[in-house]
Amino acid sequence: MWFGDASVSQISSYREQLDELNKETQEKKERNDALYAEVLDLRRGLETIEERARYDLGMIKENETFFQVLE
């Protein structure tokens, strides 16, 4: 009961590890849900794709003027 794999301290350690793993799992599930929502949004609308192209790649439309403001 006090020593070995089924000891009180070992069980306590296993519970702490399990709690930490559950926390990590929940964080990763939330991240995956957010990514999944973003993928669905990208599949459904061109506005989202355009926004990403503008922000990430600096793309502009034809006949559009780009202004860069430096502070």
mmCIF file as Biopython writes it, N, C-alpha, C and O atoms, coordinates in Angstrom:
data_model
#
loop_
_atom_site.group_PDB
_atom_site.id
_atom_site.type_symbol
_atom_site.label_atom_id
_atom_site.label_alt_id
_atom_site.label_comp_id
_atom_site.label_asym_id
_atom_site.label_entity_id
_atom_site.label_seq_id
_atom_site.pdbx_PDB_ins_code
_atom_site.Cartn_x
_atom_site.Cartn_y
_atom_site.Cartn_z
_atom_site.occupancy
_atom_site.B_iso_or_equiv
_atom_site.auth_seq_id
_atom_site.auth_asym_id
_atom_site.pdbx_PDB_model_num
ATOM 1   N N  . MET A ? 1  ? 0.821   -1.193 0.000   1.0 0.0 1  A 1 
ATOM 2   C CA . MET A ? 1  ? 0.000   0.000  0.000   1.0 0.0 1  A 1 
ATOM 3   C C  . MET A ? 1  ? 0.868   1.260  0.000   1.0 0.0 1  A 1 
ATOM 4   O O  . MET A ? 1  ? 0.487   2.264  -0.602  1.0 0.0 1  A 1 
ATOM 5   N N  . TRP A ? 2  ? 2.004   1.226  0.651   1.0 0.0 2  A 1 
ATOM 6   C CA . TRP A ? 2  ? 2.833   2.419  0.753   1.0 0.0 2  A 1 
ATOM 7   C C  . TRP A ? 2  ? 3.974   2.441  -0.273  1.0 0.0 2  A 1 
ATOM 8   O O  . TRP A ? 2  ? 4.528   3.504  -0.555  1.0 0.0 2  A 1 
ATOM 9   N N  . PHE A ? 3  ? 4.327   1.281  -0.829  1.0 0.0 3  A 1 
ATOM 10  C CA . PHE A ? 3  ? 5.432   1.205  -1.777  1.0 0.0 3  A 1 
ATOM 11  C C  . PHE A ? 3  ? 5.002   0.448  -3.020  1.0 0.0 3  A 1 
ATOM 12  O O  . PHE A ? 3  ? 4.088   -0.374 -2.960  1.0 0.0 3  A 1 
ATOM 13  N N  . GLY A ? 4  ? 5.664   0.721  -4.168  1.0 0.0 4  A 1 
ATOM 14  C CA . GLY A ? 4  ? 5.390   -0.024 -5.382  1.0 0.0 4  A 1 
ATOM 15  C C  . GLY A ? 4  ? 4.457   0.709  -6.339  1.0 0.0 4  A 1 
ATOM 16  O O  . GLY A ? 4  ? 4.160   1.892  -6.173  1.0 0.0 4  A 1 
ATOM 17  N N  . ASP A ? 5  ? 4.003   -0.042 -7.352  1.0 0.0 5  A 1 
ATOM 18  C CA . ASP A ? 5  ? 3.179   0.558  -8.409  1.0 0.0 5  A 1 
ATOM 19  C C  . ASP A ? 5  ? 1.793   0.985  -7.932  1.0 0.0 5  A 1 
ATOM 20  O O  . ASP A ? 5  ? 1.231   1.936  -8.474  1.0 0.0 5  A 1 
ATOM 21  N N  . ALA A ? 6  ? 1.252   0.334  -6.974  1.0 0.0 6  A 1 
ATOM 22  C CA . ALA A ? 6  ? -0.095  0.658  -6.502  1.0 0.0 6  A 1 
ATOM 23  C C  . ALA A ? 6  ? -0.064  1.418  -5.179  1.0 0.0 6  A 1 
ATOM 24  O O  . ALA A ? 6  ? -1.040  1.405  -4.430  1.0 0.0 6  A 1 
ATOM 25  N N  . SER A ? 7  ? 1.056   2.081  -4.893  1.0 0.0 7  A 1 
ATOM 26  C CA . SER A ? 7  ? 1.158   2.806  -3.630  1.0 0.0 7  A 1 
ATOM 27  C C  . SER A ? 7  ? 0.342   4.096  -3.698  1.0 0.0 7  A 1 
ATOM 28  O O  . SER A ? 7  ? -0.034  4.554  -4.777  1.0 0.0 7  A 1 
ATOM 29  N N  . VAL A ? 8  ? 0.083   4.656  -2.552  1.0 0.0 8  A 1 
ATOM 30  C CA . VAL A ? 8  ? -0.703  5.889  -2.460  1.0 0.0 8  A 1 
ATOM 31  C C  . VAL A ? 8  ? -0.008  7.019  -3.214  1.0 0.0 8  A 1 
ATOM 32  O O  . VAL A ? 8  ? -0.661  7.766  -3.943  1.0 0.0 8  A 1 
ATOM 33  N N  . SER A ? 9  ? 1.301   7.152  -3.049  1.0 0.0 9  A 1 
ATOM 34  C CA . SER A ? 9  ? 2.032   8.226  -3.734  1.0 0.0 9  A 1 
ATOM 35  C C  . SER A ? 9  ? 2.050   8.012  -5.244  1.0 0.0 9  A 1 
ATOM 36  O O  . SER A ? 9  ? 1.951   8.972  -6.008  1.0 0.0 9  A 1 
ATOM 37  N N  . GLN A ? 10 ? 2.176   6.773  -5.673  1.0 0.0 10 A 1 
ATOM 38  C CA . GLN A ? 10 ? 2.191   6.481  -7.109  1.0 0.0 10 A 1 
ATOM 39  C C  . GLN A ? 10 ? 0.822   6.764  -7.739  1.0 0.0 10 A 1 
ATOM 40  O O  . GLN A ? 10 ? 0.740   7.312  -8.838  1.0 0.0 10 A 1 
ATOM 41  N N  . ILE A ? 11 ? -0.235  6.393  -7.043  1.0 0.0 11 A 1 
ATOM 42  C CA . ILE A ? 11 ? -1.588  6.677  -7.542  1.0 0.0 11 A 1 
ATOM 43  C C  . ILE A ? 11 ? -1.818  8.179  -7.626  1.0 0.0 11 A 1 
ATOM 44  O O  . ILE A ? 11 ? -2.430  8.664  -8.578  1.0 0.0 11 A 1 
ATOM 45  N N  . SER A ? 12 ? -1.336  8.907  -6.644  1.0 0.0 12 A 1 
ATOM 46  C CA . SER A ? 12 ? -1.451  10.365 -6.650  1.0 0.0 12 A 1 
ATOM 47  C C  . SER A ? 12 ? -0.690  10.949 -7.846  1.0 0.0 12 A 1 
ATOM 48  O O  . SER A ? 12 ? -1.176  11.864 -8.511  1.0 0.0 12 A 1 
ATOM 49  N N  . SER A ? 13 ? 0.491   10.419 -8.109  1.0 0.0 13 A 1 
ATOM 50  C CA . SER A ? 13 ? 1.282   10.871 -9.248  1.0 0.0 13 A 1 
ATOM 51  C C  . SER A ? 13 ? 0.563   10.572 -10.553 1.0 0.0 13 A 1 
ATOM 52  O O  . SER A ? 13 ? 0.549   11.412 -11.453 1.0 0.0 13 A 1 
ATOM 53  N N  . TYR A ? 14 ? -0.035  9.391  -10.674 1.0 0.0 14 A 1 
ATOM 54  C CA . TYR A ? 14 ? -0.792  9.034  -11.871 1.0 0.0 14 A 1 
ATOM 55  C C  . TYR A ? 14 ? -1.984  9.959  -12.072 1.0 0.0 14 A 1 
ATOM 56  O O  . TYR A ? 14 ? -2.295  10.334 -13.203 1.0 0.0 14 A 1 
ATOM 57  N N  . ARG A ? 15 ? -2.643  10.326 -11.000 1.0 0.0 15 A 1 
ATOM 58  C CA . ARG A ? 15 ? -3.793  11.232 -11.112 1.0 0.0 15 A 1 
ATOM 59  C C  . ARG A ? 15 ? -3.358  12.610 -11.601 1.0 0.0 15 A 1 
ATOM 60  O O  . ARG A ? 15 ? -4.044  13.229 -12.415 1.0 0.0 15 A 1 
ATOM 61  N N  . GLU A ? 16 ? -2.225  13.088 -11.105 1.0 0.0 16 A 1 
ATOM 62  C CA . GLU A ? 16 ? -1.707  14.380 -11.555 1.0 0.0 16 A 1 
ATOM 63  C C  . GLU A ? 16 ? -1.357  14.329 -13.044 1.0 0.0 16 A 1 
ATOM 64  O O  . GLU A ? 16 ? -1.650  15.263 -13.790 1.0 0.0 16 A 1 
ATOM 65  N N  . GLN A ? 17 ? -0.726  13.224 -13.469 1.0 0.0 17 A 1 
ATOM 66  C CA . GLN A ? 17 ? -0.392  13.061 -14.878 1.0 0.0 17 A 1 
ATOM 67  C C  . GLN A ? 17 ? -1.661  13.005 -15.730 1.0 0.0 17 A 1 
ATOM 68  O O  . GLN A ? 17 ? -1.717  13.593 -16.810 1.0 0.0 17 A 1 
ATOM 69  N N  . LEU A ? 18 ? -2.657  12.307 -15.247 1.0 0.0 18 A 1 
ATOM 70  C CA . LEU A ? 18 ? -3.923  12.204 -15.965 1.0 0.0 18 A 1 
ATOM 71  C C  . LEU A ? 18 ? -4.597  13.563 -16.086 1.0 0.0 18 A 1 
ATOM 72  O O  . LEU A ? 18 ? -5.130  13.897 -17.144 1.0 0.0 18 A 1 
ATOM 73  N N  . ASP A ? 19 ? -4.580  14.349 -15.018 1.0 0.0 19 A 1 
ATOM 74  C CA . ASP A ? 19 ? -5.166  15.686 -15.056 1.0 0.0 19 A 1 
ATOM 75  C C  . ASP A ? 19 ? -4.441  16.560 -16.084 1.0 0.0 19 A 1 
ATOM 76  O O  . ASP A ? 19 ? -5.077  17.294 -16.841 1.0 0.0 19 A 1 
ATOM 77  N N  . GLU A ? 20 ? -3.111  16.476 -16.105 1.0 0.0 20 A 1 
ATOM 78  C CA . GLU A ? 20 ? -2.328  17.256 -17.057 1.0 0.0 20 A 1 
ATOM 79  C C  . GLU A ? 20 ? -2.633  16.814 -18.493 1.0 0.0 20 A 1 
ATOM 80  O O  . GLU A ? 20 ? -2.783  17.655 -19.380 1.0 0.0 20 A 1 
ATOM 81  N N  . LEU A ? 21 ? -2.723  15.522 -18.722 1.0 0.0 21 A 1 
ATOM 82  C CA . LEU A ? 21 ? -3.053  15.017 -20.057 1.0 0.0 21 A 1 
ATOM 83  C C  . LEU A ? 21 ? -4.456  15.432 -20.479 1.0 0.0 21 A 1 
ATOM 84  O O  . LEU A ? 21 ? -4.675  15.773 -21.642 1.0 0.0 21 A 1 
ATOM 85  N N  . ASN A ? 22 ? -5.401  15.409 -19.557 1.0 0.0 22 A 1 
ATOM 86  C CA . ASN A ? 22 ? -6.764  15.859 -19.871 1.0 0.0 22 A 1 
ATOM 87  C C  . ASN A ? 22 ? -6.784  17.329 -20.240 1.0 0.0 22 A 1 
ATOM 88  O O  . ASN A ? 22 ? -7.509  17.738 -21.148 1.0 0.0 22 A 1 
ATOM 89  N N  . LYS A ? 23 ? -5.993  18.122 -19.541 1.0 0.0 23 A 1 
ATOM 90  C CA . LYS A ? 23 ? -5.915  19.556 -19.833 1.0 0.0 23 A 1 
ATOM 91  C C  . LYS A ? 23 ? -5.321  19.774 -21.229 1.0 0.0 23 A 1 
ATOM 92  O O  . LYS A ? 23 ? -5.842  20.572 -22.008 1.0 0.0 23 A 1 
ATOM 93  N N  . GLU A ? 24 ? -4.237  19.069 -21.543 1.0 0.0 24 A 1 
ATOM 94  C CA . GLU A ? 24 ? -3.624  19.192 -22.866 1.0 0.0 24 A 1 
ATOM 95  C C  . GLU A ? 24 ? -4.589  18.742 -23.961 1.0 0.0 24 A 1 
ATOM 96  O O  . GLU A ? 24 ? -4.674  19.369 -25.017 1.0 0.0 24 A 1 
ATOM 97  N N  . THR A ? 25 ? -5.301  17.672 -23.708 1.0 0.0 25 A 1 
ATOM 98  C CA . THR A ? 25 ? -6.269  17.160 -24.677 1.0 0.0 25 A 1 
ATOM 99  C C  . THR A ? 25 ? -7.352  18.186 -24.940 1.0 0.0 25 A 1 
ATOM 100 O O  . THR A ? 25 ? -7.735  18.401 -26.090 1.0 0.0 25 A 1 
ATOM 101 N N  . GLN A ? 26 ? -7.849  18.818 -23.899 1.0 0.0 26 A 1 
ATOM 102 C CA . GLN A ? 26 ? -8.894  19.831 -24.050 1.0 0.0 26 A 1 
ATOM 103 C C  . GLN A ? 26 ? -8.386  21.023 -24.854 1.0 0.0 26 A 1 
ATOM 104 O O  . GLN A ? 26 ? -9.098  21.536 -25.717 1.0 0.0 26 A 1 
ATOM 105 N N  . GLU A ? 27 ? -7.154  21.468 -24.576 1.0 0.0 27 A 1 
ATOM 106 C CA . GLU A ? 27 ? -6.573  22.594 -25.311 1.0 0.0 27 A 1 
ATOM 107 C C  . GLU A ? 27 ? -6.427  22.247 -26.791 1.0 0.0 27 A 1 
ATOM 108 O O  . GLU A ? 27 ? -6.727  23.070 -27.657 1.0 0.0 27 A 1 
ATOM 109 N N  . LYS A ? 28 ? -5.971  21.039 -27.080 1.0 0.0 28 A 1 
ATOM 110 C CA . LYS A ? 28 ? -5.801  20.630 -28.472 1.0 0.0 28 A 1 
ATOM 111 C C  . LYS A ? 28 ? -7.142  20.450 -29.171 1.0 0.0 28 A 1 
ATOM 112 O O  . LYS A ? 28 ? -7.261  20.721 -30.366 1.0 0.0 28 A 1 
ATOM 113 N N  . LYS A ? 29 ? -8.145  19.995 -28.437 1.0 0.0 29 A 1 
ATOM 114 C CA . LYS A ? 29 ? -9.479  19.860 -29.017 1.0 0.0 29 A 1 
ATOM 115 C C  . LYS A ? 29 ? -10.040 21.232 -29.386 1.0 0.0 29 A 1 
ATOM 116 O O  . LYS A ? 29 ? -10.641 21.396 -30.448 1.0 0.0 29 A 1 
ATOM 117 N N  . GLU A ? 30 ? -9.842  22.215 -28.512 1.0 0.0 30 A 1 
ATOM 118 C CA . GLU A ? 30 ? -10.312 23.567 -28.797 1.0 0.0 30 A 1 
ATOM 119 C C  . GLU A ? 30 ? -9.593  24.152 -30.008 1.0 0.0 30 A 1 
ATOM 120 O O  . GLU A ? 30 ? -10.211 24.816 -30.841 1.0 0.0 30 A 1 
ATOM 121 N N  . ARG A ? 31 ? -8.282  23.903 -30.105 1.0 0.0 31 A 1 
ATOM 122 C CA . ARG A ? 31 ? -7.507  24.374 -31.252 1.0 0.0 31 A 1 
ATOM 123 C C  . ARG A ? 31 ? -8.002  23.708 -32.530 1.0 0.0 31 A 1 
ATOM 124 O O  . ARG A ? 31 ? -8.183  24.379 -33.546 1.0 0.0 31 A 1 
ATOM 125 N N  . ASN A ? 32 ? -8.221  22.408 -32.492 1.0 0.0 32 A 1 
ATOM 126 C CA . ASN A ? 32 ? -8.718  21.687 -33.660 1.0 0.0 32 A 1 
ATOM 127 C C  . ASN A ? 32 ? -10.093 22.189 -34.083 1.0 0.0 32 A 1 
ATOM 128 O O  . ASN A ? 32 ? -10.365 22.324 -35.275 1.0 0.0 32 A 1 
ATOM 129 N N  . ASP A ? 33 ? -10.957 22.464 -33.113 1.0 0.0 33 A 1 
ATOM 130 C CA . ASP A ? 33 ? -12.290 22.991 -33.424 1.0 0.0 33 A 1 
ATOM 131 C C  . ASP A ? 33 ? -12.189 24.339 -34.129 1.0 0.0 33 A 1 
ATOM 132 O O  . ASP A ? 33 ? -12.927 24.604 -35.077 1.0 0.0 33 A 1 
ATOM 133 N N  . ALA A ? 34 ? -11.271 25.192 -33.663 1.0 0.0 34 A 1 
ATOM 134 C CA . ALA A ? 34 ? -11.085 26.500 -34.280 1.0 0.0 34 A 1 
ATOM 135 C C  . ALA A ? 34 ? -10.558 26.351 -35.704 1.0 0.0 34 A 1 
ATOM 136 O O  . ALA A ? 34 ? -11.009 27.048 -36.612 1.0 0.0 34 A 1 
ATOM 137 N N  . LEU A ? 35 ? -9.608  25.445 -35.896 1.0 0.0 35 A 1 
ATOM 138 C CA . LEU A ? 35 ? -9.077  25.209 -37.243 1.0 0.0 35 A 1 
ATOM 139 C C  . LEU A ? 35 ? -10.141 24.641 -38.171 1.0 0.0 35 A 1 
ATOM 140 O O  . LEU A ? 35 ? -10.221 25.020 -39.340 1.0 0.0 35 A 1 
ATOM 141 N N  . TYR A ? 36 ? -10.951 23.737 -37.653 1.0 0.0 36 A 1 
ATOM 142 C CA . TYR A ? 36 ? -12.032 23.155 -38.449 1.0 0.0 36 A 1 
ATOM 143 C C  . TYR A ? 36 ? -13.030 24.233 -38.875 1.0 0.0 36 A 1 
ATOM 144 O O  . TYR A ? 36 ? -13.488 24.244 -40.017 1.0 0.0 36 A 1 
ATOM 145 N N  . ALA A ? 37 ? -13.360 25.126 -37.967 1.0 0.0 37 A 1 
ATOM 146 C CA . ALA A ? 37 ? -14.279 26.218 -38.288 1.0 0.0 37 A 1 
ATOM 147 C C  . ALA A ? 37 ? -13.679 27.122 -39.359 1.0 0.0 37 A 1 
ATOM 148 O O  . ALA A ? 37 ? -14.390 27.595 -40.245 1.0 0.0 37 A 1 
ATOM 149 N N  . GLU A ? 38 ? -12.374 27.362 -39.277 1.0 0.0 38 A 1 
ATOM 150 C CA . GLU A ? 38 ? -11.709 28.189 -40.277 1.0 0.0 38 A 1 
ATOM 151 C C  . GLU A ? 38 ? -11.720 27.500 -41.649 1.0 0.0 38 A 1 
ATOM 152 O O  . GLU A ? 38 ? -11.937 28.154 -42.669 1.0 0.0 38 A 1 
ATOM 153 N N  . VAL A ? 39 ? -11.492 26.208 -41.674 1.0 0.0 39 A 1 
ATOM 154 C CA . VAL A ? 39 ? -11.531 25.457 -42.932 1.0 0.0 39 A 1 
ATOM 155 C C  . VAL A ? 39 ? -12.923 25.534 -43.549 1.0 0.0 39 A 1 
ATOM 156 O O  . VAL A ? 39 ? -13.055 25.769 -44.750 1.0 0.0 39 A 1 
ATOM 157 N N  . LEU A ? 40 ? -13.950 25.339 -42.748 1.0 0.0 40 A 1 
ATOM 158 C CA . LEU A ? 40 ? -15.326 25.441 -43.268 1.0 0.0 40 A 1 
ATOM 159 C C  . LEU A ? 40 ? -15.604 26.821 -43.826 1.0 0.0 40 A 1 
ATOM 160 O O  . LEU A ? 40 ? -16.237 26.960 -44.872 1.0 0.0 40 A 1 
ATOM 161 N N  . ASP A ? 41 ? -15.130 27.846 -43.126 1.0 0.0 41 A 1 
ATOM 162 C CA . ASP A ? 41 ? -15.327 29.219 -43.573 1.0 0.0 41 A 1 
ATOM 163 C C  . ASP A ? 41 ? -14.614 29.455 -44.902 1.0 0.0 41 A 1 
ATOM 164 O O  . ASP A ? 41 ? -15.153 30.117 -45.789 1.0 0.0 41 A 1 
ATOM 165 N N  . LEU A ? 42 ? -13.409 28.918 -45.039 1.0 0.0 42 A 1 
ATOM 166 C CA . LEU A ? 42 ? -12.669 29.078 -46.286 1.0 0.0 42 A 1 
ATOM 167 C C  . LEU A ? 42 ? -13.350 28.347 -47.443 1.0 0.0 42 A 1 
ATOM 168 O O  . LEU A ? 42 ? -13.313 28.818 -48.579 1.0 0.0 42 A 1 
ATOM 169 N N  . ARG A ? 43 ? -13.954 27.233 -47.169 1.0 0.0 43 A 1 
ATOM 170 C CA . ARG A ? 43 ? -14.638 26.475 -48.220 1.0 0.0 43 A 1 
ATOM 171 C C  . ARG A ? 43 ? -15.919 27.152 -48.671 1.0 0.0 43 A 1 
ATOM 172 O O  . ARG A ? 43 ? -16.326 26.995 -49.822 1.0 0.0 43 A 1 
ATOM 173 N N  . ARG A ? 44 ? -16.553 27.892 -47.799 1.0 0.0 44 A 1 
ATOM 174 C CA . ARG A ? 44 ? -17.876 28.455 -48.099 1.0 0.0 44 A 1 
ATOM 175 C C  . ARG A ? 44 ? -17.824 29.815 -48.772 1.0 0.0 44 A 1 
ATOM 176 O O  . ARG A ? 44 ? -18.668 30.120 -49.615 1.0 0.0 44 A 1 
ATOM 177 N N  . GLY A ? 45 ? -16.851 30.631 -48.414 1.0 0.0 45 A 1 
ATOM 178 C CA . GLY A ? 45 ? -16.925 31.997 -48.916 1.0 0.0 45 A 1 
ATOM 179 C C  . GLY A ? 45 ? -15.644 32.512 -49.519 1.0 0.0 45 A 1 
ATOM 180 O O  . GLY A ? 45 ? -14.549 32.242 -49.027 1.0 0.0 45 A 1 
ATOM 181 N N  . LEU A ? 46 ? -15.798 33.259 -50.595 1.0 0.0 46 A 1 
ATOM 182 C CA . LEU A ? 46 ? -14.647 33.871 -51.239 1.0 0.0 46 A 1 
ATOM 183 C C  . LEU A ? 46 ? -14.132 35.069 -50.450 1.0 0.0 46 A 1 
ATOM 184 O O  . LEU A ? 46 ? -12.966 35.444 -50.577 1.0 0.0 46 A 1 
ATOM 185 N N  . GLU A ? 47 ? -14.991 35.668 -49.641 1.0 0.0 47 A 1 
ATOM 186 C CA . GLU A ? 47 ? -14.574 36.825 -48.854 1.0 0.0 47 A 1 
ATOM 187 C C  . GLU A ? 47 ? -13.453 36.459 -47.891 1.0 0.0 47 A 1 
ATOM 188 O O  . GLU A ? 47 ? -12.509 37.227 -47.708 1.0 0.0 47 A 1 
ATOM 189 N N  . THR A ? 48 ? -13.558 35.306 -47.288 1.0 0.0 48 A 1 
ATOM 190 C CA . THR A ? 48 ? -12.535 34.871 -46.346 1.0 0.0 48 A 1 
ATOM 191 C C  . THR A ? 48 ? -11.222 34.612 -47.066 1.0 0.0 48 A 1 
ATOM 192 O O  . THR A ? 48 ? -10.154 34.967 -46.568 1.0 0.0 48 A 1 
ATOM 193 N N  . ILE A ? 49 ? -11.303 33.994 -48.237 1.0 0.0 49 A 1 
ATOM 194 C CA . ILE A ? 49 ? -10.096 33.729 -49.013 1.0 0.0 49 A 1 
ATOM 195 C C  . ILE A ? 49 ? -9.442  35.041 -49.423 1.0 0.0 49 A 1 
ATOM 196 O O  . ILE A ? 49 ? -8.222  35.187 -49.349 1.0 0.0 49 A 1 
ATOM 197 N N  . GLU A ? 50 ? -10.258 35.991 -49.854 1.0 0.0 50 A 1 
ATOM 198 C CA . GLU A ? 50 ? -9.725  37.291 -50.248 1.0 0.0 50 A 1 
ATOM 199 C C  . GLU A ? 50 ? -9.062  37.989 -49.062 1.0 0.0 50 A 1 
ATOM 200 O O  . GLU A ? 50 ? -7.986  38.573 -49.199 1.0 0.0 50 A 1 
ATOM 201 N N  . GLU A ? 51 ? -9.698  37.926 -47.921 1.0 0.0 51 A 1 
ATOM 202 C CA . GLU A ? 51 ? -9.135  38.551 -46.721 1.0 0.0 51 A 1 
ATOM 203 C C  . GLU A ? 51 ? -7.769  37.941 -46.373 1.0 0.0 51 A 1 
ATOM 204 O O  . GLU A ? 51 ? -6.817  38.662 -46.075 1.0 0.0 51 A 1 
ATOM 205 N N  . ARG A ? 52 ? -7.687  36.602 -46.415 1.0 0.0 52 A 1 
ATOM 206 C CA . ARG A ? 52 ? -6.410  35.933 -46.119 1.0 0.0 52 A 1 
ATOM 207 C C  . ARG A ? 52 ? -5.339  36.307 -47.132 1.0 0.0 52 A 1 
ATOM 208 O O  . ARG A ? 52 ? -4.185  36.535 -46.767 1.0 0.0 52 A 1 
ATOM 209 N N  . ALA A ? 53 ? -5.722  36.371 -48.418 1.0 0.0 53 A 1 
ATOM 210 C CA . ALA A ? 53 ? -4.759  36.723 -49.462 1.0 0.0 53 A 1 
ATOM 211 C C  . ALA A ? 53 ? -4.251  38.146 -49.266 1.0 0.0 53 A 1 
ATOM 212 O O  . ALA A ? 53 ? -3.064  38.417 -49.446 1.0 0.0 53 A 1 
ATOM 213 N N  . ARG A ? 54 ? -5.135  39.037 -48.904 1.0 0.0 54 A 1 
ATOM 214 C CA . ARG A ? 54 ? -4.723  40.424 -48.671 1.0 0.0 54 A 1 
ATOM 215 C C  . ARG A ? 54 ? -3.812  40.535 -47.451 1.0 0.0 54 A 1 
ATOM 216 O O  . ARG A ? 54 ? -2.773  41.194 -47.500 1.0 0.0 54 A 1 
ATOM 217 N N  . TYR A ? 55 ? -4.204  39.897 -46.377 1.0 0.0 55 A 1 
ATOM 218 C CA . TYR A ? 55 ? -3.457  40.037 -45.133 1.0 0.0 55 A 1 
ATOM 219 C C  . TYR A ? 55 ? -2.129  39.270 -45.175 1.0 0.0 55 A 1 
ATOM 220 O O  . TYR A ? 55 ? -1.081  39.819 -44.836 1.0 0.0 55 A 1 
ATOM 221 N N  . ASP A ? 56 ? -2.179  38.016 -45.587 1.0 0.0 56 A 1 
ATOM 222 C CA . ASP A ? 56 ? -0.989  37.160 -45.530 1.0 0.0 56 A 1 
ATOM 223 C C  . ASP A ? 56 ? -0.038  37.378 -46.705 1.0 0.0 56 A 1 
ATOM 224 O O  . ASP A ? 56 ? 1.180   37.301 -46.543 1.0 0.0 56 A 1 
ATOM 225 N N  . LEU A ? 57 ? -0.593  37.650 -47.887 1.0 0.0 57 A 1 
ATOM 226 C CA . LEU A ? 57 ? 0.234   37.724 -49.088 1.0 0.0 57 A 1 
ATOM 227 C C  . LEU A ? 57 ? 0.375   39.135 -49.650 1.0 0.0 57 A 1 
ATOM 228 O O  . LEU A ? 57 ? 1.152   39.361 -50.578 1.0 0.0 57 A 1 
ATOM 229 N N  . GLY A ? 58 ? -0.373  40.082 -49.092 1.0 0.0 58 A 1 
ATOM 230 C CA . GLY A ? 58 ? -0.285  41.460 -49.562 1.0 0.0 58 A 1 
ATOM 231 C C  . GLY A ? 58 ? -0.883  41.670 -50.947 1.0 0.0 58 A 1 
ATOM 232 O O  . GLY A ? 58 ? -0.473  42.576 -51.672 1.0 0.0 58 A 1 
ATOM 233 N N  . MET A ? 59 ? -1.839  40.846 -51.311 1.0 0.0 59 A 1 
ATOM 234 C CA . MET A ? 59 ? -2.438  40.950 -52.643 1.0 0.0 59 A 1 
ATOM 235 C C  . MET A ? 59 ? -3.437  42.098 -52.703 1.0 0.0 59 A 1 
ATOM 236 O O  . MET A ? 59 ? -4.080  42.445 -51.712 1.0 0.0 59 A 1 
ATOM 237 N N  . ILE A ? 60 ? -3.549  42.682 -53.907 1.0 0.0 60 A 1 
ATOM 238 C CA . ILE A ? 60 ? -4.532  43.726 -54.147 1.0 0.0 60 A 1 
ATOM 239 C C  . ILE A ? 60 ? -5.294  43.375 -55.420 1.0 0.0 60 A 1 
ATOM 240 O O  . ILE A ? 60 ? -4.820  42.594 -56.245 1.0 0.0 60 A 1 
ATOM 241 N N  . LYS A ? 61 ? -6.471  43.958 -55.568 1.0 0.0 61 A 1 
ATOM 242 C CA . LYS A ? 61 ? -7.295  43.707 -56.750 1.0 0.0 61 A 1 
ATOM 243 C C  . LYS A ? 61 ? -6.786  44.533 -57.933 1.0 0.0 61 A 1 
ATOM 244 O O  . LYS A ? 61 ? -6.033  45.493 -57.772 1.0 0.0 61 A 1 
ATOM 245 N N  . GLU A ? 62 ? -7.217  44.130 -59.105 1.0 0.0 62 A 1 
ATOM 246 C CA . GLU A ? 62 ? -6.892  44.875 -60.306 1.0 0.0 62 A 1 
ATOM 247 C C  . GLU A ? 62 ? -7.560  46.245 -60.224 1.0 0.0 62 A 1 
ATOM 248 O O  . GLU A ? 62 ? -8.687  46.366 -59.744 1.0 0.0 62 A 1 
ATOM 249 N N  . ASN A ? 63 ? -6.860  47.272 -60.692 1.0 0.0 63 A 1 
ATOM 250 C CA . ASN A ? 63 ? -7.334  48.670 -60.677 1.0 0.0 63 A 1 
ATOM 251 C C  . ASN A ? 63 ? -7.520  49.202 -59.259 1.0 0.0 63 A 1 
ATOM 252 O O  . ASN A ? 63 ? -8.310  50.120 -59.042 1.0 0.0 63 A 1 
ATOM 253 N N  . GLU A ? 64 ? -6.817  48.649 -58.318 1.0 0.0 64 A 1 
ATOM 254 C CA . GLU A ? 64 ? -6.895  49.093 -56.930 1.0 0.0 64 A 1 
ATOM 255 C C  . GLU A ? 64 ? -5.562  49.745 -56.581 1.0 0.0 64 A 1 
ATOM 256 O O  . GLU A ? 64 ? -4.510  49.286 -57.026 1.0 0.0 64 A 1 
ATOM 257 N N  . THR A ? 65 ? -5.600  50.805 -55.792 1.0 0.0 65 A 1 
ATOM 258 C CA . THR A ? 65 ? -4.381  51.493 -55.386 1.0 0.0 65 A 1 
ATOM 259 C C  . THR A ? 65 ? -4.037  51.110 -53.968 1.0 0.0 65 A 1 
ATOM 260 O O  . THR A ? 65 ? -4.899  51.096 -53.089 1.0 0.0 65 A 1 
ATOM 261 N N  . PHE A ? 66 ? -2.779  50.799 -53.748 1.0 0.0 66 A 1 
ATOM 262 C CA . PHE A ? 66 ? -2.312  50.390 -52.424 1.0 0.0 66 A 1 
ATOM 263 C C  . PHE A ? 66 ? -1.556  51.547 -51.790 1.0 0.0 66 A 1 
ATOM 264 O O  . PHE A ? 66 ? -0.665  52.128 -52.410 1.0 0.0 66 A 1 
ATOM 265 N N  . PHE A ? 67 ? -1.909  51.880 -50.560 1.0 0.0 67 A 1 
ATOM 266 C CA . PHE A ? 67 ? -1.218  52.907 -49.807 1.0 0.0 67 A 1 
ATOM 267 C C  . PHE A ? 67 ? -0.638  52.266 -48.560 1.0 0.0 67 A 1 
ATOM 268 O O  . PHE A ? 67 ? -1.318  51.523 -47.853 1.0 0.0 67 A 1 
ATOM 269 N N  . GLN A ? 68 ? 0.626   52.563 -48.299 1.0 0.0 68 A 1 
ATOM 270 C CA . GLN A ? 68 ? 1.259   52.063 -47.076 1.0 0.0 68 A 1 
ATOM 271 C C  . GLN A ? 68 ? 1.581   53.261 -46.214 1.0 0.0 68 A 1 
ATOM 272 O O  . GLN A ? 68 ? 2.269   54.183 -46.650 1.0 0.0 68 A 1 
ATOM 273 N N  . VAL A ? 69 ? 1.084   53.249 -44.993 1.0 0.0 69 A 1 
ATOM 274 C CA . VAL A ? 69 ? 1.275   54.351 -44.060 1.0 0.0 69 A 1 
ATOM 275 C C  . VAL A ? 69 ? 2.352   53.951 -43.066 1.0 0.0 69 A 1 
ATOM 276 O O  . VAL A ? 69 ? 2.215   52.956 -42.355 1.0 0.0 69 A 1 
ATOM 277 N N  . LEU A ? 70 ? 3.415   54.727 -43.020 1.0 0.0 70 A 1 
ATOM 278 C CA . LEU A ? 70 ? 4.499   54.485 -42.077 1.0 0.0 70 A 1 
ATOM 279 C C  . LEU A ? 70 ? 4.388   55.489 -40.936 1.0 0.0 70 A 1 
ATOM 280 O O  . LEU A ? 70 ? 4.179   56.680 -41.167 1.0 0.0 70 A 1 
ATOM 281 N N  . GLU A ? 71 ? 4.524   55.022 -39.753 1.0 0.0 71 A 1 
ATOM 282 C CA . GLU A ? 71 ? 4.417   55.929 -38.596 1.0 0.0 71 A 1 
ATOM 283 C C  . GLU A ? 71 ? 5.773   56.234 -38.029 1.0 0.0 71 A 1 
ATOM 284 O O  . GLU A ? 71 ? 5.882   56.978 -37.054 1.0 0.0 71 A 1 
#
